[in-house]
Amino acid sequence: MIRAAAFDAGARVAVLGLGVSGTAAARLARRQNAEVYASDRASGSAQRESVDLLRGLGIDAEAGRHDMEKILASDLVVTSPGIGPFSEVRQAVTRAGIPTIAEVELAYRSLRSRVIGITGTNGKTTATQLTTHLLASSGIDAEAVGNVGRPLSECALSDRQPDWVVVELSSFQLADLVEFETEIGVLLNLAPDHLDRYRDLDSYYADKARLFERASENPAWVLNADDAAVLRLAEGASGRRYLFSTEQEIEIGAWVGSERTLLGRMEPHSAPRRWASLEDLGLLGRHNLANALAACVAAVLAGADPDRIPAALRSFEGLPHRLQAVVERSGVLWVDDSKATNVAAAVAAVTAFDRPVILLLGGRHKGQPYDAIADAAQGRVRAVIAFGEAAPLIVPAMKDAVESVITESGLDAAVRTASDLARAGDVVLLAPACSSYDMFPNYAARGRAFEAAVLALTGSGGGS
């Protein structure tokens, strides 16, 4: 498939951000005969390594600042999703009228692979990895790319590209797409998030809706039938629709049957087909059941063999820091869900268990009230331990919902307090509902710190 180039040979291209995706984008633009300038305001070891790599390839790169003169002299800007539209550098680019695209858009122009695009507020990474796993289990050449796995630009640089790429798409990336098209598009769920970056909820949802603008000629949409906001957002989108539900039978798509089975029907008026049992799914939580249904539908649409789905689900090990069991000692299960960086994800985590929960909440506030967590906590959560910058906001929201609300200064102290409170049969759950940036560079670093503290405290080498 031949796609239009993002720029003419000899064009000046500025790449903002020197993470793995920005570094790959700079290399790709250079290979396409652009005059490239790449920069990052951060100057950590990762950025400095990227600068050294790019300079070795003859690319102008620097860490610690953006050279606005070079950026504003460019013909095209390729931006990292971590650089918000209201940042100083993005605002200057917008005022100058310079076209801006996402790294995945740049990569798409050089891509021969077919595309499955997956978005939603929560569960994107799990659904992306699981869809890829289901395809691979059927012998289909597929790779998870985007926010997970290799950057899409890295894939585009390869001489050998997979038949399918499964692309995790954040709202930030969707905002900067131009011609990127999905053959199969998945919208998992919608809930308030990133309100520290968006002006309001409507503007956040508007970027998610761009999934339906970025579609091939006859796309297939995989949509959450249990989420009214998802169905509203998809209204008017052309293409074929396949729904998934944990609560009701579906005309075309997948659902949970009465005998703890995953059922699918891909043609109207056909008999439902048993795809798997719930016991085949090695993931915790009802939300992960929804992720699995969506992944199954997307994979079957891309050619996966339904008969191989049960074994593939059993062999999928899940992802770090997403309802990941750390250890069970003395009857207490410690669970790391550091990826639960918003309220909806924390609610899903709390409701995943049928045993009492001691809940660790905190980090940097993202603009969402914590009332939904308080509602979910009633009758489920024995105690809340609040930590980090958001603690003063969490405490008043939770004090009437649970028996005990305790404030600690940091994560290590919160783990020690949780250990003092925990009784046999409890779950100690890290589901922060906040970003990690007050204490940690990312959610993964926070999850690793939690696991290290738990394993040190329990005297365990890991495992349950």
N, C-alpha and C positions, 0 to 999 in steps of 0.2 A: 504494500500500500504506500503510495507516494503522498506525502503531506507537505504543505507549504512551509518553506523555511521561515524561521522566526526573524531573520534579518538578512540583509545583503552581505556578500563577501566584503570584507574591509570595514564593516560597521564597527562603531565603538560601543562596547557592551560593558556596563557596570554591574557587578555582582555584589549584592549586599548580604553579608553574613558568611562566615568561614567555618560553619559546621560541615558535616560530611556532605550534605546536599549542596551547599554553596560551593564547596571545593570541587565537587564533581561537575557542577554547572559551569564553573570557570574553565575547567579542562575541556568540557564539551564545546563551549563557545569558541575556545581557542582552536580546537581541531576543525571548527567550521570557518576558520579564517577571519575571526573577529579580532579586533584590537581590544583586549580585555583589561579592565581594572577591577580588582576584587578587594574588599575591605571589611573590617569588623571592628566595632567600637571596643569589644572585649580584647584583652591581651593575655589570656591565659596560655598555658602550655599547648593546648590543642590548637588554638588559633596561630600560635607561633610556628607550630609544626606545619600547619596548612600553608602559611606564608613561605616557609622554606621549600616545601614541595612545589608550590606554584611558581616561585621564582626560578627554581631549577628547570621548569618547563618554559621559561621565557615570558611568564605572565607577571604583570605589574600587580603586586599584592602587598598589603600592609595590615597590621593589627594595631589596635589602640585608638584608631580614629577613622573617620571617613573624610577623604579629600573631596570637599564639595565642588571644587573647581573641576575636577576630573569627572565627577558623577554628573554634574549639570552640563558637561560637554558631550555626554554620551547620547547615542541614538536609541538605546534600549536599556532598561534596568531590569535585572532579574533579582527578585527579592526572596529572602528567607521568610518563612511563615512566622518566625519569632519577632520580626520587625513590624510593629503595628502600623496601621494606616495613618494614625495621628502622631507618629513619631516625627521628630524634627526633620530627619532626612527624607522620609516619605512625603511629608508635607511640601518640602522644597521641590522634590521631583514632580509632584502633582502640579504645583504652581508653574513650573517650567514647561508643563505639557509633554513630558517625556513618557512614552508608553512603558508600562510596567507589567511584567508577567511573573508567574510563579515558576519555581524551578521545575515542577512537574510539567508545566506547559512547554518550556524549552525542550525538555527531554522528549515529550510526546511527538514533537515535530520530526524527530529522528528515529522514531519507534516503529517497528514492523509488527510487534505483538498485538494481539487482541486484548481488550481492556475490560476488566471488571472493576468498577469503582465503588468503594464502600465508605459511607459516612454515617453520622449520627452523633448524638451527644456523648453516649457511653457505649463501650463494647467494640469500638472499631478495630482495635488491634487484635482482640481475640477472634472476631469474625473474619478478619483478613487472613490471619494465620490458619484458622480452621478451614476456611474455604480452599486455601492453597493446599493444605494437607489432604483434604478430600479429593481434590483433583489429582494430586501426585499419587494417591493410593489407587487411582484408576489408571495409572500409567500416562497421565496427561502432563505434558511439559508446562509447568506453571511456576511462577515465582512471586512471593510477597514483596512489594516494594513501596516506596513512599515514606511515610512516617515510621514504617517498620521494615526491617531487612535492609537491602541495598537502596540507596537513593535511585530514583528512576533515571537520573542522568548517568549514573554508573552503568545501569543496564543498557542505556542508549549508546554508551561508548563501546560496548562489547560487540565483537564481530558476530557472535552467536547470541541471538535473543530468544527468549522462551516463546512458545506458542501463545501463552496467556500471561499477562501480568495482573495481579490482584493488588489494586492501589488503595491504600488507606488515605482518605481525603479529609483533612480538617476544614473547618469553615474558613480559616485563614488562607488556605491554598485555593479553595473554591472561589474566593473573592478575586483572585488574580489569574483565572483561567480565561482563555480567549477562544481557541479552537479545539481544545482537549475534548474528546468524545468518549463516552462509555458505551460499550455494547450491552453490558449488564450493569445496572445501577442498583445499589442496595441502600435503603434508608432505614436504619435500625430503630431509632427512637429520637425524640426531641424533648429537651428540658432546659430550663434556664442555665446558662453557663457563660463564662468569659464576660460577665457584665462589668468587669474592671477594664475591659477593652472596647466593648461595644456601647453605643449610646443608650440602647434599649434592647429589649428582647426581640422586637420586630426586625431590627437591623441584623441581629445574629441569625434569626431564621431566614432572612432574605438571602444571606450568603449560603446557607444550606440549600435553599431552593435553586441555586445555580446548578446543582447536580442535574436538574431536569432540563436545563438549557444546554448542557454539555453532553448531548446524546447522539448516537449514531442514527442512521435513517430509520431503523425499526428496532428501537431499544426494548429490552425487557427490564421491568422495574420490580424489585423485590421489596415489599412494603410491610410494615408492622400494622396488622389489622387491629391490634389492641391499643394503638396510640392515635387518638383523634387528630392530634397536631400533625402527625405524619401524613395521614390521609388528606387533610386539608391542604397541606403544602404540595401534594402531588396532583391536586385537582387541575384538570386541563392539560396535563402532560400527555403527549402522544406516545403510543407504544403499547406493548403488552404488559399486563399487570399480574403479578403473582404475590399473594399475601401469605403471611405466616402469623400464627396465633398460639398462645398457650392457653387460651380460654374458650375457643369456639371452633367448630368445624369450618373449613374453608372450601369454597367452590373450586378455586385453582390455586395451589400452593401447598402449604404444609401446616400441620397442627398436631396437638397432643390428643391422642385418642383415649377412650375410657379405660383401656387396659394398660396404661402406662407405656404407650407406644408412640413413636413418631410416625405419623402417616403423611403420605404425599399424594397429590393428584395434579398432574401437569396438563391434562386435557379436560375440557368441560364434559360433564356427564359421564365420565369414566369412573370405574370402581376405584376407591382409595387403595393405595399400596402401602404395606407395612415397610417402613424404611429401617427402623431400629427400635430398641426398647430404651426406656430411660436409664436402665442399668448400663447401657453401652456408653453413656455419656459420663466422662470422668471429671466434670466441672461442677463446682458448687453454685447454687443459686438459681432462682427462677429466671433471672435476667440472662444467665448463660444458656438456659434452655432456649430462650428466644434467639440468642445469638446462633445457637446450633441449628435451629430451624431455618434461619435466614441463610446460613452457610450451606446447608444441604440443598436448598432450592437453587441458590446461585451456582453451586457446583454441578447439579444435575442439568441445569440450563446450558452449562459449558461442556457437557458431555460425560460427566462422571457416571459410573455404573451404580445405580441404587443398591444392587446386591452387595457392593463392597463398602457401603456406608457404615454398617454396624462395626466391622473390624477397624475401620479407619477412626471412628469415634472413640473406640476403646483404646487405641494406640496414641491418641492425642493427649499430651501431658499438660496442656495449659501453659500459661505464661507467668513469668516472675512478677510478683507484686500485684497480682490480681486475684484476690481471694485465695492466696497461696498459704497452705498449711505450713507453718514453720516447724512446730514440734508439739507433741502432746505429752505432758508430764503431770503425774499426780492427778489425772483426770481433768486437767485444764488444757484446752486446745488454744494455741496461739496462732493467729491468722494475720497475714500481711496483705492488706489491700491498699497500699500506699497510692496506687493509681486512682483511687476514689478521690479525685481532686475537686469534685463538685457535690452539691447537696443530693442530687438525684442518684449519683453513684453510691453515696454513703447510705441512702435509704435502701437501695437494692442490697447492699452488703448486710445491713442490719436485719433485713427480712429474709435473708438466706438461711438463717439458723433456727432450729426449733429447741434450742437450749439457751439458758440465760447468758447475756452478753455484758461484758465490761468494755466500754467503747472509748477509744482514744480519738479525740477530735482536735484539730488545730493546724496552724500554719499561717499562711498569709491569706487574709480575707479576699474573696473574689466578687463581692458585691451582692451575694445572695443571702436572704434570711435563712435561719436554721429551723424555722417552724416545722417544716416537713419532717426533719429528723426527729424533732421532739414528738410529733404525732406517731411516727413509726416506732419510737423507743418505748412507748407506753406498753407495759406488760411484757416487754422483751429485754430491755436494758436495765440492769441493776445499778450501774454506776457509769458516769461519764467523767473522764479525765481530760480536761482542756489544757492545751499547751500552745505556746507560740503567740504570735502577734494577735491572732483572732480570739484568744481566750476571753478577753473582757466582753466580747460580743456573744460568745457561745454560752457562757455561764447563765446569764439571765434568760436566754431562750430555752435552756434545758432544765432549769431548777425545779419547775413544777411537773416535769414529765418522768423523772427518775428519783430513786431513793437518795442518791448521793451525787453531787457534782463537786469535783476537786480540781483545783488549778495547780499545774506544775510549770516550772520555768522551761523545761526542755524535754526532749523525747526520752532520754535515759531515765530521768526522774519519773516520768509518766509510766515507764515500764516497771520500775521498782514499786511504785504505788499500786499498779495493777496487780502485781504479784502478791502484795500484801492483802488485797481485797479478794482475790480469786479463790473460789471454792471448787471442789471436784464437781464436774459437770458443766462448768462455765466455759465460755469462749471469750478470750481476750482479743479484741478486734481493733486493728489499726485501720480506720476508714476515715481519713482526716477531713474530707469535705472542703479542703483548702489547698492552695498551691504550696509548694515546698520552699519557696524562695526566701522566706525569712531566715531559714537555717541551713538549707541544702540547695545544691545547684539544680536538682531535679527530683522527681518522685522516686526514681530508682535509687538514688543515693540515700534518700530518706528510708526507703524500704530496707536497704542493706544495713543501715544503722539500727533499725528496729530489730532485724533478725540477729545482728551481732549482740545487741543488748539482751535479747531474749535467751539466746544460746548461752551467753556468759552467765546469766542469772540462774538458768535451769541446770547448768552444768552438763549440757548436752552437746553432742557433735552434730545434731540435726536429725531430722526424720522423726516419724511418730510410730 
